[in-house]
């Protein structure tokens, strides 16, 4: 083998090796997911007016008006996260219906908000057995719906199942940030504190 052929083979081998080392970096839209999480938490657990209707957060209303006024700026802001599929709407409605009952038990301290954004039993000593059974079922349904919501958001936005944990972490931070005064919240180290 001549030196020229050896050099050409080495160069080809280097190019093939470089091609094999290409890393595909898929963008995870964390800011957009965070914004969607805030809207969903406000929508499902937000304040309710005298007519029983969820109030629209003022910030969301402003964002909607701004998007109508300038579609180009909305595109420049980042990808639009789809959180309005039929499955997501069903999950949000179920969570919205459960919220007043669960918020009552969050306020009493019977349940708390875990560091993972899931609701957990804390102290059922003031409840009858029938109330305990009902509350446990409600918690199971709520936590199941929250996890399904995260999976549906990942699927609706082609983020892949491996991103569900990232979506859950963003939602957990949002649930905790929006916890009402008097609710029990678990820190990352596992200690519980009242807000």
N, C-alpha and C positions, 0 to 999 in steps of 0.2 A: 504494500500500500504506500502510495507516495505521500509526501508531506502535505501536498495540496489537497488530496482526498481526505486525509486525516483531519485537516483543519476544517474542511467543509462538513465532515461528519460531526465534528465537535460543535460547530456552529449550529447545525441542525438539531443536535441533541439539546443544546442550550435553549433554543427557541421552543422546542417541544416541552422542556421542563418548565420554562417560564409560562407557557400557556396552561400547563397543568396546575400552576400555583395561583392562578387568578382567583381572587375571592370575590364572590358576588355579595355586594352590600345592599340589602333590601332595606329601604327606609321604613322605620317604624314611626308613625305620626303621633308621637306622644303628646305634643301640645294640642292637637286636634282631638285626641281621645280624652284628654283632660277637660277640654271645653265641653265635649259631649257628656262626660260624666257629670259635670256641674249642672248641665241642663236637665239630665235625667233625674238626678237626685232632687233638684228643685221641683221638677214636674211630678215626681212620684211621692215625695215626702215634704213638699213645700207647704207654705201656709195656705189655709183654706178660708175663703171669704164666707160671709153670712149665707150665701146662696149654695154653699157646698162646692163651689168651683175652685180649682187650683188657680192661684194667682200666677200670672206670667212674670217671671223675674224681669226687672227693668233692664238689666244688662242684656238679656236675651232679646228683648224688644228692640233695644238700640242696635244690636248686631244685625237683626233682621232688616231694620230700616236702612242701615248702611249698606247691606248686601243688595237691596233693591235699588238703591241710588247709584251704586257703582259695582256692576258685575265683574269688571276687570280687576278691581281691587280684591274681591272675594277669591278669584282664581289665584292671584298672586300670594294670598295669605297661606296657601297650602292646600292639601287635598281635602275634598269634602268627605266627611265621614258619614256613612249611611247608618242612621239609627232609627229608620222608620219603615223597616220591612214589616210585613204582617205579623211575623212571629215576635219581633221586638215590641210591636204595639200591644200584642196580647200580654206579654210579660210585664210591660210597664203598667197596663191597666190593672192587672192582678196585684201588683205591688202597691199601686195607688189605693186600691180598695182596702188592703190590709193595713196600710200605714196608720190610720187613726187609732186602731186597736193596739198595735204594737208600740206606738209612741206613748200610749198611756202606761204600758208596762215598762218602757224605758224610763219614764219619769218616776215610777215607783221604785225602780232599782231591781225589779224582778229579773229583768234581762239587761244585757249590756252589749256594747258594740266592740267586737274583737278587733285585734290589730290587723286581721286579714279582711276586715269589712263585713264579716258575718256576725249575725246576732247569736248571742250565747245566753244560756240560763245562768243566772247569778244567785237569786235567793227567792225560792218559791214558798217560804214558810208561812206567809200570810194568805196563801191561796188554798182553796178547797182542792180535793183530788180531781174533780171534774174540770175546774179551771186550769189546773196544771196540765191535764191531758190536752185540753183545747189549745193552750199556749204552746206546748211542745209541737203540736201539729202545725200551728201557724208558723213557728220558727223554721221547721223543716221545709214548709212550702216556700217561705220567703228566701231562705238560703239556697234552696234548689233553683228558684227563679233567678236569683242573682247570678249564680254560676251559669245558668242557661243563657242569661242575657249577655254575659261576657263571651260565651262561645258563639252566640248569634252575631254579635258585633264583629268578632274576628272573621266569621264566615262571610258576612255581608260586605266586608271590606277587603276580602282576599288576603288576610294577614296570616293565615295558617294557624293550626291548633297550638303550635309552640308559642304563640303570642298571647294566649288566653291568660297565662299567669301575669304577664305585663299589664294587660288590661285590668285584671283584678286588682293589682297593686295600685294602679291609678285610681280606680273606683274606691278602694279601701281608704286611701288618703282623703278622697273627697267626702265619703260618708263620715269620716272622723272629723274633718274640718267643719262640717255642717251639723255636727251633733249639738243638740240643744243643751242649755245650762241645766245641770242636775242629772244628766245622763252619765252612766258609767261607761268609761272607754278604756280599753286595754292598750298599754304602751307596747312598743316593739319588744321590750324585755320581759313582757308577761305580767307586769304589775297593773292593777286596776286603779283608776283615779276617777273621781267625780268631777265633771266639768262645772 
